Amino acid sequence: MIAARRRVEAGLPYPLGATWDGKGVNFALFSAHAEKVELCVFDARGRRELERIALPEYTDEVWHGYLADARPGMLYGYRVYGPYDPARGHRFNHHKLLLDPYAKALSGSLRWSDAHYGYRIGSHREDLSFDRRDNAGGMPKCVVVESAFTWGNDQRPSVPWTRTVFYEVHARGFTVAHPAVPHALRGTFAGLATSAVVGYLHDLGVTTLELLPVHAFIDDRRLVEQKLRNYWGYNSIGFFAPEPRYLLGDPNEFKTMVKHLHEAGIEVVLDVVYNHTAEGNHLGPTLSFKGIDNATYYRLAEDPRYYDDMTGTGNTLDVRHPRVLQLVTDSLRYWAEEMHVDGFRFDLAPALARENHGYARDAAFFKALAQDPVLSRVKLISEPWDVGLGGYQLGNFPPGWSEWNGKYRDTVRRFWRGDLGVLPELASRLAGSSDLFEHQGRRPRSSVNFVTVHDGFTLTDLVSYNHKHNEANHEGNRDGADDNLSWNCGAEGATGDDEIVTLRERQKRNYFATLLLSLGVPLILAGDEHGRTQRGNNNAYCQDNEISWVDWSALSPHDLALADFVKTLLRLRGGHPAFERDAFYRGAPIDASGRKDIAWIRPDGAEMENGDWGSDHRTIGFFLGARPMLFVAMNASPDDVTFTLPESHRRISWSLVLDTAIEGGVRRGVPVDAVVEYPMISRSLAVFAGSVR
């Protein structure tokens, strides 16, 4: 038995977690149903448990104590005593070392063994049995942190929504193979902070880095046994601690990264996973929440032995409970205030807003954020679906939220694949999806438009594969979506056929041009701008290797041309008032000329009428009347089409800005002014600037 040798004082029940006050450390842990809580202190390497100290006070369901001789850097964990009674929802097991939900840093990694389970693995009684093995040797340890950091004159870029361009990045995968990042820094926050990376992002023209999960997470046991890893990070076990694998050693490296990105005018948004934890279902491990107060932290089924799983991961955090809601909002506020991040993208967000009878637009979670003086001012983005009943809630989030628009992705993919019957919905998506978002004063920025993200094909794979190829995941190619709305342009995967390669490059330019010329907030998947491929894997969540990493080593002329094309588009978007408007288009006249804010145009130059929206058309143009005027012509048909530019015979002189049929997208050395009719090859897009004669 390990005895306590330190003198412990009563301390305070707030704040939760381990708090260094300059003299000692206050420890506070919420558990409504525990009978006793022991603070476990470890040596500097986290291998030997030195002391067990019973927290002496219990106030408002918070166990707390104060150690006057504790200092930053101390490693600790908890053992929580109470009933092991899964039939009543309780899974206390003091033989298991538990992570503090409020830990600001973790040391070490999880080493899997059967000891991490509260029940006896292999027992015919399954989780109704009880395991007495000590798991501390294989657990990460919590670290008491010193929060001081010299931010200097750090200023949030506060990029307006109308100028925001998201760039979705994996903290490790973006730099692990980057030749200009020092070897020691590759795959870390420090690597993202290097001048080579920050300079690249600034030169590309994106405004806001959206990082895949960086909260502490674990690798699933099944993956480890198959020599794979949880690469994406949607397996959280701590909502305050940065993931150790992205650190060289100091948690402040995250702050340093944010500071460098802010200096370049680039925001940092975090993809956060508060809908579930890494503890899985009733047969999952006991690592933290499950052993601290299972019946409070998780939504339990009618039979409380089991979990109400609305996430597809085995469990769902119960944000209906005030203390769980507090955990989420405390975490968000910590990252916004202490770490200076600029916003959050919420994974499976409807799960956070499920009250007793399903998803609610007035859920406590939404109310808490709306009234918060800090969180109501940062960027809030939802993934507006979960796997529960009624889980698809696109367009149904409250004012102040932006939403990943999956209908935009699907419609644009169908159009450029050449599907018929797409034009009416395509027009809505290009114009900001007012059919989904125009209520309660919501604006076009409510729609986060994307064609590709981490979950699915990359852009190169979208135009190179008809089918997923996920064999490397060791799941028999059963995982991942089967319907990707993709088209391989004539061959499955890599090919040396020049005609197919040319078409694929044009299709990539089509997708980028469509995305960056649509009203709403664009999101670009990192690496798409220079041809990153996952070899047809559309669910690379477990591939921490060359399948997922951005390859910077051998960019082809096609790759470099595409990157230049994206820069051109971003400069066009950033400098044009049509994409800075903070209101939906009305199709209404904007001045005495009768010119409309947006008009939909046929190839003959006339405005589209009811009969032109039929299922047999795959060409469309749109005319933005605000000066400087723009006309965008889109031909997704397999045939060449000549577009007559609107009003070109009378009042407007048009000049070509770009054409996706041209390598690089911009015609150089050829006169392009005063265009009246413009021949477009199949599957191409062209943009024209107009001026009044």
N, C-alpha and C positions, 0 to 999 in steps of 0.2 A: 504494500500500500504506500502510495506517495503522499507524504504529509505536507501541510502548508507550513512554511517557516516565516513568511512575511506577515507583517501587521496590516490588516485590511480595515479601512474605515468605511463608513456608510456610503459616502459618495452621493450622487444625484441620479434620478431616473431620466434626466435629459441633459445633453443629447444622447441618443442611442449610439451604440458603437464604442470604440476606444478613443478617448479624447485626451490628448496631451495639452496641459494648461500652462506649461513652463515649469511646474514644480513636481507634478506627478501625472498619473493617468486615471481617468474615470472610465469605468466599464459599465455599460448598461445594455441589457438584452431583454427584449419583450418575449414573454411566453405566458399566455393566459392559463394554461393547464399543467404547467410543470410543478413539481413538488420540491425541487432543489436544482441549483445551477452551480457548477464548478468551473472556475477559470483555470485553464491548464497552461502553464508556462513552460517553454522549451528552450533548449540551448541555442546558441547562435546559428547552428547548422540545421536546426529543426529535427534532429534525430533522437534526442533524449528528453523525456518529459521530466522537468525539474521539480515542479510543484503543482498541487491541486488546491485551489483556494475557493472555498464556498463563498459566493456573493452573499453578503450578510443581510441585505435589505430587499424588500419586495413592496413596491409602491405602484399602484395603478397598473398592475399586471406587468411591471418592469422589474427585473432583478438587477441590482446594482451594487457596486463597491468601488472604493478608491484606493489605489496603491501609490503611496507617496514616493516610493523608491523606484517606480517603473519609469522607463525612458523610451523615447522613439527608437525603433529598431527591435524592440522586444517581440518575440514570436509567441503566439498564443492560439488557443482554440477553446472550445467549450465542451463540457459533458453535461447533459441535461437529464434529470431524473423525473420519472413519471410513469404512468401506466402504459404497458405495451398491450394494447387491446384494439387491434385493427377493426374488429367488428363494431367498435364505437368511434372509429376514426383516429385513435391514438396510437402512435408508433415511437414512443420514447424508448431509448436504449442507451443507457449511460456508458456502455462499453464502446460506443462510437464517438470518436472525436469529431466535432462539428465546426464548420466555418461560421464565423460571425457574419450575419447578413449585411452588416454595416462596415465590414472590413474595408479599409482604403487601399490595402495592398496585400498581395499574397506572395509567399516564398515557397518555391518548390512546385512540383507537379504531382498529380494523382497517379499512383502506381496501383493498378487494378489487382484486386484479389477478392476472394469470397468474403473476407472480413468486412468489406464495406457495406454489406447488406445487414439490415436489422434482423432478418430471419435466417434460418439455416438453409443455405443453398443445397438442393437435392432432397430436402425433407418432403415426405408425401403430404405434409400439412401446408407446404409452401409458406406463404407469408404469415400464417397463423403460428408458425414455430418461432423460436427465439434464439438468437445467436449471441454468444458471450465472448467472442474473440475481440481483441483490441485492434482497431484499424489505424491507430495513430501513426505507425511507421510508414504507411503508404499515403498519408494525407498531406496536401499542402498546408502551410501554417499561415495564419493571419499575422500581419505586421502592424505594430503601432507606428504611425507616421508623423513626421514633422511637416506641417502643411505650408510652411513659409516658402515663398518663391518670389524672385525679383521680376515682376512683370514689367517694370519700367513704365513707359507711356503706351502700353498695349491698348489699341483701340479696335473695337469690333468694326469690321468693314461695313456692316449694316447695309448690305446690297439690297436695293429695292427689288421687290418681287418681279417687277416688269423688266428688270435687267438680269435676273438670276438664271444661271445655266448650271445645273447639277452635273457632277462628274462622279460616277460611282466607282469607288476604289477599294481594293483589299489591301490593308495595311502592310501585309507581308508580300503578297504576290506582285505588287506594283514595283517593288524595288529589289527583290531577292536576286534577280538576274540583270540588274541595271549596271552596265559597265562603268558609268561615271560615279557610282556610289561606292565608297570604300567598302571593302569586303566585310569589315567588322560591323558596319552599319546596315548592311543589306537585310531586308525583311523586318525592319524595326521602325518605330516612330522616328527615331533619329535619322533613319534613311530617308523618310518622307520630308524631313526638315532640311536636307542638303540643298545647296544652291542649284545643283543640276536638276533636281526634281521640281523645286519651287519655280525655277526659271522656265521649265518646260510647261508647267500648268499655266503660268502667266502668259507665256507666248502663245499657247493654244487658244486662250481666250475664255476659258471656263471661269466661273466666279465662285463656285461653292463645291467643296470636296465633301462627298457623302461617303463616309467610311462604313464598310461592313462591320458587324459587331466587334467592339473592342472591350466590352465588359468581360471579366474573367469567365472562361468557359472550360469545359473538359472534353476530351476525346471519348466518344462512346466506347464501351468495352468491346463490343462486336467489331468496331473498326480497328481498334488496337490489335486485336487478335488476328485480323486480316492484313496487318501491317499498313493500315490506312489511318487517316486522321480526320477530325472534324475541322475541315479547312475553313468553311464559311464562318463558323462561330455561333450558330444559332442554337447554343446549348449552354445557356448562362448558368453560373452558380454563384456569382457575386455581382451586384449592381453598382458598386462604388469603386471596385478595384480594376485598374487596367489589366488586360491580359498579359501575364508575365512573358509569354513567348515573343511579344513585340517590344520588349524592353531589354536593354543591355544590363540593367540592374537597378536603376533609379526611377521610381514612378514619375518623377518630375520631367522625365524625357517627353512625356505626352504634352506637358505644358510648354516645353521648349518648342515642340513641333507646332503647336497652335500659334505661339508667338511669331515664329518665322512665317507661317502662312498668312497671318494677319498683316504682317509688315508688307506682304506682297498684295494685299487687298483681297485675299482669298478667305472665304468663310469655311468653317468646319461644322458639318452636321453629322450626327451619329445615328446609325441604324441600331435601334434598341429593342431588346427582346424581354418585355415584362409580361408576356402572356403565359409563359411556362418556365420551368427550370429544368436542369439536367438530371433531376432525381427520378424522372420517368413515372411509370404507373405503380400499381401496388406491388409489383415484383422488382421495382427499381432499387437503386442503392439509397442509403441514408447518409447524406453528406452535409446537410445544413437544415433547411426549412422543415423537412420531414421529421427530423429528430428534435427540433426545437418546439414546434407546435403544429403538427400536421393538420389538425382539425380546423385551425385558423387560417393557415397560409393557403390551403388548396380548396378548390371547389370539389366537394365530395358528392357522390351519387346518392340515390335514395338509400342504397345499401352503403353506409359510410366506409366499408372496407375498400371500396373502389372509388375511382376518380371520375369526375365529370369532364371528359376530355373533349375540348373544343378546338384543340390545336393540332391534333394528329401526332403528338409527342408523348402522350400518356397522362399528362396532367395539365391543369389550368390554374394559374394563381387566382385567388379569390379577392379581387379588387373591391368587392362589395364591403369587405370588412374594413373599418376605419384604420386599423394598424397596417394592413397590407396596402391600402391606398396611401397611407403616410410613407411607407417604405418606397413606393414608386415615386411620389412627389419629392421626397427628400433626396432620392437619387438624382432625379432630373435637375433639381435645384443645385445640387452639389456640382454636377457637370457643367451647368450653365454659369454658376457664380465662381466656383473654385477653379474649374478647368477652362473657363472662358469659351466653351463651345457655343455655337450660334443657332443650333436647332436640333431637332430630333425627327427621325423617320421611324414610326412605330410598326414593328412587325406584327401581322395578324391583329390589327388594332381593334376590330369589333369585340374580341375576347375581353378587352379591358373595359368595355362599355356594356357588358351583359349583366342586367339586373336579374331579379328573380324570374321574370317571364320573358327573357330574351334581350336582344339588343335594344338600347334606348338612347335616343338622341339627347335626352336630358339626364344621362347617367351621372352618378356622383363623380366619376373620373373626369368627364368633360367639365362639370361645374368647378371642380377643384382647380383645373388648369386655367379656366376662363377668369377666375377671380384672383389668381396668383399674380402679384406685381412683377415677378421675374419671368415666369413661364409663359404668361400671356403675351410676352413681347418677343419671344424667340420664334423661329420658324418651326411650325408643327405640321408634319406630313404623315399621312396614314397609308398603310397598306390596307385597303378597305374591305378585306375579306378574311374570314377564318373558316374552319371546317365544320362548325356547328350549324344547327338548323337556322335558316335565314341568315347565313353568314355573309352573303354578298351584299354589301352596303355602299357600293359606289354611288356617290352623289348625295349620300344621306348622312354626312358628317356636319357638325354645327359650323356656324360662321367662325372664321379665324383659322380653319383647317384647310390644307391642300391635300389632294388625294392622288395616289398612283392610279392613272387612268388606263386600266387594262383594256377597255373598249377602244381606246385610241390605238394601242398596239395592234389589236386584232384586226381592226378595220384597215389600217395602213398596210399591214402585211397582206391582207386579202386583195387589196387594190393592186399592189405591185406584183403580186403573184399572177394577176390577170383574171381574178374571179369576176363574174358578172353580178349585177344587182347591188353594187357597193356604193354607188355615187351619192345617194341621199345621206347615208350615215357618214360617208367620208367628208362631205361638206360640213356637217356638224362638228366633226372632230377637228378639221382644219381651222375652224372658226372659234375654237375654245370650248366646245361641248356645252353650250348654253342649255341644251335640253336636259343635262344632268345637274348643272350647278347654278343656274340662274334663279336663286330664291334666297330670301332673307339677306339681300344685299351682297351676296357672294359675287366674286369677280372672276375673270378668266384665270387668274393665278391659282384658283382652286384646282385646276387640272394640271397635274404633272404628267407631261406627255413623254412617252418612251417607245422605242421599237425593240430594244434589247436591254436586259438587266442581267445580274449575276445568275438568276434562276432561269435557265433556258439556253438557247443557242446564242453564241456571239453573232455579230453581224456577218462576218465571213461565213460562218457555218449556216446562217439563215439562208444564204444564197448558194450553198454548196452541198446541202444534204436534204433529202426528202424524209429521212428517218433518223431517229436518235441512235447513237452508238455508245451505249453506256457500259459496255462489257467490263471496263476497268474498275467499275464500282462493285463487282462481285455479287451482283443481285440478279444475274441472268437477263440483263437488259430489260427488267420489268419496271424499274424505277424511272422517274421522270415522265413528263407529259408525252403522250403519243401523237397528239395533233398540234404541230408547231406552226401551221400555216406557212410552211417554208416551201421553197422550190430550188432544186439544185441546178437549174439552168441547162440540164441535159446530161449530167454525169454525177454519180454519187461520190462525193469527196474530192480529193486532189486530182487534178488532171493536167495534162500537157496540151490539151486542145485550145489553141489560141482563140478561136471563136467563142468558146464557152468562157474562158478566162475574161475576155473583153466584156461579155455580157454581164458576168458577175461583178466586175468592177463598176460597170454602169449602174447596176442595181444597187450597189452599196452607196453610190453617189445619190441615187434617187431617194433612198431611205433617209440619208442624212439631210438632203435638201428639204424633203417633206417635213421632217422633224423640226428643223431650225427655221422654217418659214411658217409654222403653225402658231396660232394664238394660244397662249398658255405657257407653262414653264417647262423647258426641255430638260431631259435627263439623258446623258451619254454614258454608256458603259465603257470604262477605262480600257484602252487598247483597241477598241473598234475603229478608231481613227487611223490606225495603221495595220489593220488586217489580222488582229489576234484570232487564233483558232483554238478550239478545244477538241479538235478532231471528231466533231460530231457528238460529243458528250453534252447533253442538255441538263445534266444534274450533277455538276462536278463538285458537290459539297464536301466530298471526302478526298479530293485529289490535291494534296499539297505537294505538287510536282510540276513538271513542265506542261502538263495538260492545262493547268489553271494559271500558271505564272505568265506575266507579260514578258514576251521575248523581245529584247531590244537589240539583239546581236546582229541580225542579218535582214534588215528591212529592204525589201525589193523596191525598184522604181515605182511599181504600182502602189506600194504602201506609202512611200514618201509623197507621191502625188495626191493620195487620198487625204493624208494629214494636211497638206497645203489647201486642199479643197475645203476641209472642215474649218480651217482658220479663216478662209475667205468668207464662208457662210456666217461664221460667228462675228466677223467684222461687219458684214452686211446687216445682220440682225441687231447688233449693238448700236449701230449708227442710224437706224431707221425708226421714225416715230410710229410707224404702223405696229411695231412689236413692243412699243412702250405704252401703248394705250391700256388703260386700266378699266376698260368697259367692253362688254360684248358688242359685236357688230349687229346692226339692225337692218342692214340692206336698205337704208334710208338715205335720201339726198343730204349732202354735207354743205352744199353752197348753191348759189343761184344757177350754176351750170347744170344742175340736176344730177351731177356725178354722185354715186353712192359710196358709202364707207366700204362696202364690199358688194361686188356683183359677180355672179357665176356665168361664165362665158363658154359658148360652144366653139368648135374649131372655125366656124365661119365668121366669128367675131361678134355675133349677136348674143344678147343675154338669153340664158337658158329659160325655157318655158316648161310647163308641167310635163309635156310629153317627152322632153329631153332627159328626164331622170329615170328612164326605163332601164330594164335589166340588160339590154343589149349594148350599152355604151360603156366604154372604158377610157374615155378621154374627158377632160374637164380643165377649165381654166378659171382662175379667180383674179379679179381686178380690184386692187386696193386704191380707193380714190384720194385718200389723204396724201398731200404732197410731202416728199417726192413720191409720185405714183409708182406702183409696181404692178406688173402683170406676171402671173405664174401659169405656165401651160404644162399640163401633165398628160402624157400619153402612155398608158399601161397596156395598150393593145399590141398584138403581134405585128401590126401593120404600120407603115409610115403614114404620117398625117401632116397636112399643112395647116397651120393656124393663121388666121387673119387676126391681127391684133386689134383690140377694140378702139374705136374712134380714130384709127390711124389715118383714114382718108380725109379727116376733117380737122380736128383740133389738137391731137396729141402726136408728138414725135417720140417714137420708141427707139431705144438702143439696147442691145443685148448685154446682159450682165454676166450670165453664166449659162452653160448648157451641159447637162450630165453626159451627153453623147460624146463630149470631147474629153480626152485624158486630162485630168486636172480640173476640168469643168469650165475653164475660161479660154475663150478663143483669143489668140494673140496674133498680131500682125495682119489681121483681116478686117477691113472696114465693117462695122456693125451698126452704124447710126442709121436713123430713118428707116427702120424695119417696118414693113407693112404686112408682108406675108412671110411666115417662117416655116420651112420644112423641118419636121421633126421625125427622126427615125423611131422605130418601135422601142417601147419601154425606155422613155427618156423624159426629162423635165428641163424646161428652160425658164429663165427669169429675165424680165425686161424692165428697164427704168423708163418712165415717161415724163415728158415735160410739155407744157402747153405752148403751142406755136404762137 
